[in-house]
């Protein structure tokens, strides 16, 4: 696909998701075509695609993806964010049981889909994950989030530990349902790791040989077989 055949493309992404590597690939393949990356709130990502504010969005599931096609991209590790002097920091990994009885902050934009999650939810629910981080730093409770959000809101007084038996957090690319525009198809291919010039990642069919090519191949095979048959074996040694 020639770069000049593609118009520009605007892609939204939620906090913690880093589309930089795909943007670099896009720039390498289509340097004349602008790719605009736009940060969107997690709660607004899907509606931004439906409204046409962005043409595609990298978001976390679950989300209301009505009217959208969803392409899975990767799964994130779920972690617990705690103060650096918390008892849970004594080990490298924790289990859900380690959070039993632990006060847990549940922000209104919570993105981890975990039915029956451990811990004791606090009555106060902050508006955002970023606000919840402030409560964790104040020693109010732990916070369960995807690892990328723990890294995004990293602080010197906080750390995190992977929860080995927690559900992962799926990240997906959401696009409008139905036939896709050329730039969206190209971006989907880049996200999926499709190589330049490939046709939706499918192997091109091998061209059929002509009758003449088949005849020449048979003749070459017969000639090779006859040559092997005529090849003399090793000479026998005479008696001394």
C-alpha positions in Angstrom: 0.0 0.0 0.0 1.6 3.3 -1.0 1.8 5.9 1.7 0.2 8.6 -0.5 -3.0 6.4 -0.8 -3.8 6.8 2.9 -5.3 9.9 4.6 -4.4 10.8 8.2 -5.6 8.7 11.2 -6.4 9.6 14.8 -6.1 6.9 17.4 -7.1 7.4 21.0 -5.5 5.6 24.0 -6.4 5.2 27.6 -4.0 6.0 30.5 -1.2 3.4 30.9 -1.5 2.1 27.3 1.6 3.0 25.3 1.1 3.1 21.5 4.5 4.5 20.8 5.9 1.3 19.1 3.0 1.1 16.7 3.4 4.8 16.0 7.0 4.3 15.1 6.2 1.5 12.8 3.5 3.6 11.1 6.0 6.5 10.7 8.5 4.1 9.1 6.0 2.7 6.6 3.9 5.8 5.9 6.1 8.9 6.7 3.9 11.2 4.6 0.7 10.2 6.5 0.1 11.8 9.9 -0.8 9.5 12.7 -2.4 11.5 15.6 -2.3 9.9 19.0 -4.9 11.4 21.4 -5.1 10.5 25.2 -8.7 9.8 26.2 -10.2 8.9 29.6 -11.0 5.2 30.1 -14.7 6.0 30.5 -14.8 8.0 27.2 -12.7 5.8 24.9 -15.4 3.7 23.3 -17.9 6.6 23.0 -15.1 8.7 21.3 -14.9 6.1 18.5 -18.6 6.0 18.1 -18.8 9.8 18.0 -15.9 10.0 15.5 -13.7 12.0 17.8 -11.1 9.3 17.2 -11.2 6.7 14.4 -9.9 3.9 16.6 -9.0 3.5 20.3 -6.8 1.4 22.4 -8.8 0.6 25.5 -9.2 -1.8 28.3 -12.0 -4.4 28.6 -14.6 -4.7 29.8 -16.2 -1.6 28.3 -19.4 -0.7 26.5 -18.3 -1.5 22.9 -21.8 -1.4 21.4 -21.5 -0.6 17.7 -17.7 -1.3 17.6 -15.5 -4.1 16.4 -12.9 -5.2 19.0 -9.5 -6.6 18.2 -7.7 -8.2 21.2 -4.1 -6.9 21.6 -2.6 -8.1 24.8 -3.3 -9.0 28.5 -1.9 -7.0 31.4 -0.7 -8.3 34.7 -2.9 -7.2 37.7 -1.0 -5.8 40.7 -1.6 -4.4 44.1 -0.2 -0.9 44.8 0.8 -0.4 48.5 3.2 1.9 50.5 6.9 0.8 50.3 6.8 -0.1 54.1 3.7 -2.3 53.7 3.9 -6.0 54.9 3.1 -7.2 51.4 6.4 -5.9 50.1 8.2 -8.6 52.0 7.6 -10.9 49.0 8.0 -10.5 45.2 4.5 -11.8 44.4 1.3 -12.1 46.3 -1.9 -14.1 46.0 -5.5 -12.9 46.4 -5.6 -14.5 49.9 -2.9 -12.0 51.0 -5.4 -9.2 50.4 -8.1 -10.7 52.6 -9.1 -8.2 55.2 -7.0 -5.5 53.6 -8.7 -2.1 53.1 -8.9 -1.7 49.3 -9.6 1.6 47.4 -12.1 1.3 44.5 -12.0 4.3 42.2 -15.0 5.0 40.1 -13.0 4.4 36.9 -11.9 0.9 38.2 -10.8 -1.2 35.2 -10.0 -4.6 36.8 -13.0 -6.9 36.1 -12.7 -9.2 39.2 -15.9 -10.7 40.6 -15.4 -11.5 44.3 -12.2 -9.5 44.5 -10.4 -9.9 47.9 -10.1 -7.1 50.4 -12.5 -4.8 52.2 -13.7 -2.0 49.9 -13.6 1.5 51.4 -16.9 3.4 51.6 -15.3 6.4 49.9 -14.7 5.9 46.2 -12.4 8.5 44.5 -13.2 9.7 41.1 -10.1 8.3 39.3 -7.3 5.9 39.7 -4.9 8.9 40.0 -7.0 10.1 43.0 -6.9 6.6 44.5 -3.1 6.6 44.3 -3.1 9.6 46.7 -5.2 7.6 49.2 -2.8 4.7 49.0 0.1 7.0 49.7 -1.7 8.3 52.7 -2.0 4.7 54.1 -5.7 4.4 53.6 -5.6 1.1 51.7 -4.3 -0.9 48.8 -5.2 -0.4 45.1 -5.7 -3.2 42.5 -4.8 -2.0 39.0 -3.2 -3.2 35.7 0.6 -3.0 36.0 0.8 -0.2 33.4 -1.2 2.1 35.6 1.0 1.3 38.6 3.9 2.3 36.5 2.2 5.4 35.1 1.4 6.8 38.6 4.7 5.6 40.1 5.8 7.4 43.3 8.9 7.0 45.5 6.7 6.2 48.5 4.7 3.5 46.8 5.4 0.1 45.1 3.4 -2.8 43.7 3.3 -6.5 43.7 1.9 -8.9 41.0 -1.2 -10.9 42.2 -0.5 -14.3 40.8 -4.1 -15.6 40.8 -5.8 -12.4 39.8 -7.6 -12.1 36.4 -5.5 -10.3 33.7 -6.6 -7.0 32.2 -7.3 -7.2 28.4 -6.3 -4.4 26.2 -8.0 -4.1 22.8 -8.2 -1.9 19.7 -11.8 -0.7 19.1 -12.9 0.5 15.7 -16.3 1.1 14.1 -18.2 -1.9 13.0 -18.4 -2.7 9.3 -16.0 -2.2 6.4 -12.9 -0.4 7.5 -11.1 2.5 5.9 -7.6 2.0 4.4 -5.8 3.7 7.3 -7.7 1.7 10.0 -7.0 -1.5 8.2 -3.3 -0.6 8.0 -3.2 0.3 11.7 -4.9 -3.0 12.6 -2.3 -4.8 10.6 0.6 -3.0 12.4 -0.9 -3.7 15.9 -1.3 -7.4 14.9 2.3 -7.5 13.7 1.6 -7.8 10.0 4.6 -7.4 7.8 4.8 -4.8 5.1 3.3 -5.9 1.8 1.4 -8.8 3.3 -2.3 -9.3 2.5 -4.0 -9.3 6.0 -1.2 -11.6 7.2 -2.2 -14.3 4.7 0.4 -16.3 2.7 0.1 -15.5 -1.0 -0.9 -18.6 -3.1 1.9 -20.3 -5.0 1.4 -19.6 -8.8 0.4 -22.7 -10.8 3.0 -24.0 -13.2 2.4 -24.0 -16.9 2.2 -27.2 -19.0 5.7 -26.5 -20.4 7.1 -26.0 -16.9 5.6 -29.3 -15.7 7.1 -31.1 -18.8 10.6 -29.6 -18.2 10.4 -30.6 -14.5 9.5 -34.2 -15.4 12.3 -34.4 -17.9 14.8 -33.0 -15.3 13.6 -35.6 -12.8 14.0 -38.5 -15.2 17.4 -37.3 -16.2 18.5 -37.1 -12.6 17.1 -40.6 -11.9 19.0 -42.0 -14.9 22.2 -40.4 -13.8 21.9 -41.9 -10.3 21.2 -45.3 -11.8 24.3 -45.1 -14.1 26.6 -44.0 -11.4 29.2 -46.8 -10.8 29.6 -48.1 -7.4 32.9 -48.2 -5.5 35.6 -50.4 -7.3 36.2 -53.8 -5.7 39.7 -54.4 -4.3 41.7 -57.3 -5.8 43.2 -59.9 -3.7 46.8 -59.5 -2.6 
